[in-house]
Amino acid sequence: MTASATTAPPTLRPEPTAPAPTRRRGRFGIHLFLGAVSLAFLAPLLLAVYASLRPYEETAQYGYFSFPRRLSFDYYRQAFIDSGMSKYFLNSLLIAVPGVLLTLFLASFVAFAVSRLRMRGGILLLMVFTAGNLLPQQVIVTPLYVLFNKIPLPYWMSDSLTMYDSLWAVIAVQTAFQLGFCVFVLANFMRTLPQEILEAAIVDGAGVWTQFWRVTLPLCRPALAALGTLQFTWMYNDFLWGLVFLSDGDKLPVTSALNNLRGEFFTDYNLLAAGSVLVALPTVLVFLLLQRHFIAGLTLGASKG
Amino acid sequence: MPNLRARRARRPGPRRYTRRDRLVLGVLLGLPILLDLALIWGPTFASVGLSFTTWDGIGDIRWAGLNNYDHLFTGYPQFWPAVRHNLLWLAFLGLLAAPFGLLLAVLIDRGVRFSRFYQSTLYMPVVLSLAVVGFIAQLILSRDQGALNAVLGSKNPTDWLGNPGLNIWMVLLAAGWRHTGYVMILYLAGLKSVDPGLKEAAALDGASARQTFFRVVLPTLRPVNVIVGVITVIESLRAFDIVYAVNKGRNGLELLSVLVTDNIIGEASRIGFGSALAVVLLLVSLGFIVTYLVQELRGERRR
């Protein structure tokens, strides 16, 4: 959050110009433009919701924009219960919730060590994590596939007896991958905290754990809330890891399972619309309810100089 | 003040870690480092190694030298189209979607009424997964049941997603739909932190709104510009979900990420070759990652 602190004021060469245009007309134009763009941005979502509420035969016969003759939640019932999406939702939660908690916990300690303990090699560590988050995911897929197949797990942890085809694999790779982003953001955040608080704690004889858990972490609550909502959305939305590391269709997270709603020869697009709306619902709700946190998470990482 | 702090930091403080401190540090630093090395960096280097072999995932790993790369550049017809598509993706997001996001941010930042509504609406697509975006794109663009053809009402429906000359543009629109909102939020945050005094000074000097923006505001947004640039490049290289959700990335929608996935988890299971593709992707990404990190490091030193 120190975006402008490090940049020097730019040199400016003044040039005489005409007086600024009247404000009122400009405002109207802005509203017209922003309103039109907003509508264009919302239209696909509204269309999906509308389609999901109407029977397929009706849209097939009268088209998407006809007046509704019958509206119902049948497709939602069908998608949620008959196609078993409830099961896939559970899978997504089983991946995202532990994933987010683990990532935040581990990342905050690394960030704490890097930014507060003045460790040697701290910057190098920060770079290793940050760069890891920026790598294309496909680069690591094959070796991970082999690795996960070689790691045995007891039956109570994985019915495939290996890490491959278990939710553990997805949780582990999500956590490892997202650590980078969280370390980066949290280190930036912790750097803005006053060092004096920590020094006072050290004088009082606080060990590393107390300095971290009792002194630093409570001050990071806004950053953690922001990152938590953001990470939940990202892990929930992930598509590739579930696809690659799970072979049992019953274990798929809900984004990857959306494919199941597509028939082999015939696709009921209204059912697919209902499925898409269901899948999108949690993230949209999280966003609308926790908007402030969500955006803070993105900009904490971005607006540093 | 910064000077003072820097000097204090350099002084070798009398800090001693107790045994418990060392244990905490060892476990809580060791675990994430181990995770990062074992699951991210180890596999990255392993991919580089595998790219010089002819491994199929089951049999022996046989050394192949540069054969995979040779085949990639000369004998693999999907490669160059995929590179072109990735570049097109980059150009589209970087030259159209990102500036559009900046424009929206500047307009919203003027403090018009309903700005929160506009902001939320424009940002909404970003929280959708790209898979969902892909499905919604099908809902609108599919040939027989798509909404767009219904609106156009033409006798010969256009196959927006099936026509290999057309579908990449449709998918780009969908990707841009998301990217614009993302960029907009980043710039909105950046614009909020621009010192209003700078703008006032520029106005006093008689600068027009446009001059103020391009000569005063935009230069102070440099850190955000860097972030937006990195995000745009990485998103363009990582693009995968939309095209995979639409038609498994075939028939005009080839991307490097799709070719890697196809070769590795497809039936062919040409892991050596797929890894060579991944390494090409990696090298391009690394170029940008290193540039970015060097920038960051400079910022770190100035602090």
Chai-1 contact restraints between the chains, C-beta under 6 A:
chainA,res_idxA,chainB,res_idxB,connection_type,confidence,min_distance_angstrom,max_distance_angstrom,comment,restraint_id
A,A3,B,G190,contact,1.0,0.0,6.0,A-B,restraint_1
A,A3,B,S193,contact,1.0,0.0,6.0,A-B,restraint_2
A,A3,B,P223,contact,1.0,0.0,6.0,A-B,restraint_3
A,S4,B,S193,contact,1.0,0.0,6.0,A-B,restraint_4
A,S4,B,D195,contact,1.0,0.0,6.0,A-B,restraint_5
A,S4,B,T220,contact,1.0,0.0,6.0,A-B,restraint_6
A,T6,B,R302,contact,1.0,0.0,6.0,A-B,restraint_7
A,T7,B,T220,contact,1.0,0.0,6.0,A-B,restraint_8
A,P10,B,P219,contact,1.0,0.0,6.0,A-B,restraint_9
A,L12,B,R215,contact,1.0,0.0,6.0,A-B,restraint_10
A,P14,B,D205,contact,1.0,0.0,6.0,A-B,restraint_11
A,P14,B,G206,contact,1.0,0.0,6.0,A-B,restraint_12
A,P16,B,G206,contact,1.0,0.0,6.0,A-B,restraint_13
A,T17,B,S208,contact,1.0,0.0,6.0,A-B,restraint_14
A,I30,B,L107,contact,1.0,0.0,6.0,A-B,restraint_15
A,I30,B,V112,contact,1.0,0.0,6.0,A-B,restraint_16
A,L34,B,L107,contact,1.0,0.0,6.0,A-B,restraint_17
A,L34,B,Y118,contact,1.0,0.0,6.0,A-B,restraint_18
A,S38,B,Y118,contact,1.0,0.0,6.0,A-B,restraint_19
A,S38,B,T121,contact,1.0,0.0,6.0,A-B,restraint_20
A,F41,B,T121,contact,1.0,0.0,6.0,A-B,restraint_21
A,F41,B,L122,contact,1.0,0.0,6.0,A-B,restraint_22
A,L42,B,T121,contact,1.0,0.0,6.0,A-B,restraint_23
A,P44,B,I136,contact,1.0,0.0,6.0,A-B,restraint_24
A,P44,B,I140,contact,1.0,0.0,6.0,A-B,restraint_25
A,L47,B,A147,contact,1.0,0.0,6.0,A-B,restraint_26
A,A48,B,I136,contact,1.0,0.0,6.0,A-B,restraint_27
A,A48,B,L139,contact,1.0,0.0,6.0,A-B,restraint_28
A,G63,B,A150,contact,1.0,0.0,6.0,A-B,restraint_29
A,Y64,B,A147,contact,1.0,0.0,6.0,A-B,restraint_30
A,Y64,B,A150,contact,1.0,0.0,6.0,A-B,restraint_31
A,L106,B,P32,contact,1.0,0.0,6.0,A-B,restraint_32
A,F109,B,L28,contact,1.0,0.0,6.0,A-B,restraint_33
A,V110,B,P32,contact,1.0,0.0,6.0,A-B,restraint_34
A,A113,B,L29,contact,1.0,0.0,6.0,A-B,restraint_35
A,R118,B,A9,contact,1.0,0.0,6.0,A-B,restraint_36
A,M127,B,L293,contact,1.0,0.0,6.0,A-B,restraint_37
A,A131,B,I289,contact,1.0,0.0,6.0,A-B,restraint_38
A,G132,B,D36,contact,1.0,0.0,6.0,A-B,restraint_39
A,G132,B,I40,contact,1.0,0.0,6.0,A-B,restraint_40
A,L134,B,I234,contact,1.0,0.0,6.0,A-B,restraint_41
A,L134,B,I289,contact,1.0,0.0,6.0,A-B,restraint_42
A,P136,B,L237,contact,1.0,0.0,6.0,A-B,restraint_43
A,P136,B,R238,contact,1.0,0.0,6.0,A-B,restraint_44
A,P136,B,L281,contact,1.0,0.0,6.0,A-B,restraint_45
A,P136,B,S285,contact,1.0,0.0,6.0,A-B,restraint_46
A,Q138,B,S257,contact,1.0,0.0,6.0,A-B,restraint_47
A,Q138,B,V260,contact,1.0,0.0,6.0,A-B,restraint_48
A,Q138,B,A278,contact,1.0,0.0,6.0,A-B,restraint_49
A,V139,B,T44,contact,1.0,0.0,6.0,A-B,restraint_50
A,V139,B,S47,contact,1.0,0.0,6.0,A-B,restraint_51
A,V139,B,A278,contact,1.0,0.0,6.0,A-B,restraint_52
A,V139,B,L282,contact,1.0,0.0,6.0,A-B,restraint_53
A,I140,B,P43,contact,1.0,0.0,6.0,A-B,restraint_54
A,I140,B,T44,contact,1.0,0.0,6.0,A-B,restraint_55
A,V141,B,I264,contact,1.0,0.0,6.0,A-B,restraint_56
A,T142,B,I264,contact,1.0,0.0,6.0,A-B,restraint_57
A,T142,B,I271,contact,1.0,0.0,6.0,A-B,restraint_58
A,T142,B,S275,contact,1.0,0.0,6.0,A-B,restraint_59
A,P143,B,P43,contact,1.0,0.0,6.0,A-B,restraint_60
A,P143,B,A46,contact,1.0,0.0,6.0,A-B,restraint_61
A,P143,B,S47,contact,1.0,0.0,6.0,A-B,restraint_62
A,L144,B,P43,contact,1.0,0.0,6.0,A-B,restraint_63
A,V173,B,L39,contact,1.0,0.0,6.0,A-B,restraint_64
A,A176,B,L35,contact,1.0,0.0,6.0,A-B,restraint_65
A,A176,B,D36,contact,1.0,0.0,6.0,A-B,restraint_66
A,A176,B,L39,contact,1.0,0.0,6.0,A-B,restraint_67
A,A176,B,I40,contact,1.0,0.0,6.0,A-B,restraint_68
A,L179,B,P32,contact,1.0,0.0,6.0,A-B,restraint_69
A,G207,B,R20,contact,1.0,0.0,6.0,A-B,restraint_70
A,G207,B,D21,contact,1.0,0.0,6.0,A-B,restraint_71
A,V208,B,D21,contact,1.0,0.0,6.0,A-B,restraint_72
A,V208,B,V24,contact,1.0,0.0,6.0,A-B,restraint_73
A,V208,B,L25,contact,1.0,0.0,6.0,A-B,restraint_74
A,W209,B,V24,contact,1.0,0.0,6.0,A-B,restraint_75
A,T233,B,V127,contact,1.0,0.0,6.0,A-B,restraint_76
A,N237,B,S129,contact,1.0,0.0,6.0,A-B,restraint_77
A,F239,B,A131,contact,1.0,0.0,6.0,A-B,restraint_78
A,F239,B,D241,contact,1.0,0.0,6.0,A-B,restraint_79
A,V244,B,I265,contact,1.0,0.0,6.0,A-B,restraint_80
A,T255,B,S129,contact,1.0,0.0,6.0,A-B,restraint_81
A,T255,B,A131,contact,1.0,0.0,6.0,A-B,restraint_82
A,L258,B,A131,contact,1.0,0.0,6.0,A-B,restraint_83
A,Y269,B,L139,contact,1.0,0.0,6.0,A-B,restraint_84
A,Y269,B,Q145,contact,1.0,0.0,6.0,A-B,restraint_85
A,L272,B,F135,contact,1.0,0.0,6.0,A-B,restraint_86
A,A273,B,L139,contact,1.0,0.0,6.0,A-B,restraint_87
A,S276,B,V132,contact,1.0,0.0,6.0,A-B,restraint_88
A,S276,B,F135,contact,1.0,0.0,6.0,A-B,restraint_89
A,S276,B,I136,contact,1.0,0.0,6.0,A-B,restraint_90
A,V279,B,V132,contact,1.0,0.0,6.0,A-B,restraint_91
A,A280,B,L128,contact,1.0,0.0,6.0,A-B,restraint_92
A,A280,B,V132,contact,1.0,0.0,6.0,A-B,restraint_93
A,T283,B,V127,contact,1.0,0.0,6.0,A-B,restraint_94
A,V284,B,V127,contact,1.0,0.0,6.0,A-B,restraint_95
A,F287,B,V127,contact,1.0,0.0,6.0,A-B,restraint_96
A,I295,B,I185,contact,1.0,0.0,6.0,A-B,restraint_97
A,L298,B,I185,contact,1.0,0.0,6.0,A-B,restraint_98
A,T299,B,A189,contact,1.0,0.0,6.0,A-B,restraint_99
A,A302,B,L186,contact,1.0,0.0,6.0,A-B,restraint_100
A,A302,B,I227,contact,1.0,0.0,6.0,A-B,restraint_101
A,S303,B,A189,contact,1.0,0.0,6.0,A-B,restraint_102
A,S303,B,G190,contact,1.0,0.0,6.0,A-B,restraint_103
A,G305,B,P223,contact,1.0,0.0,6.0,A-B,restraint_104
A,G305,B,G299,contact,1.0,0.0,6.0,A-B,restraint_105
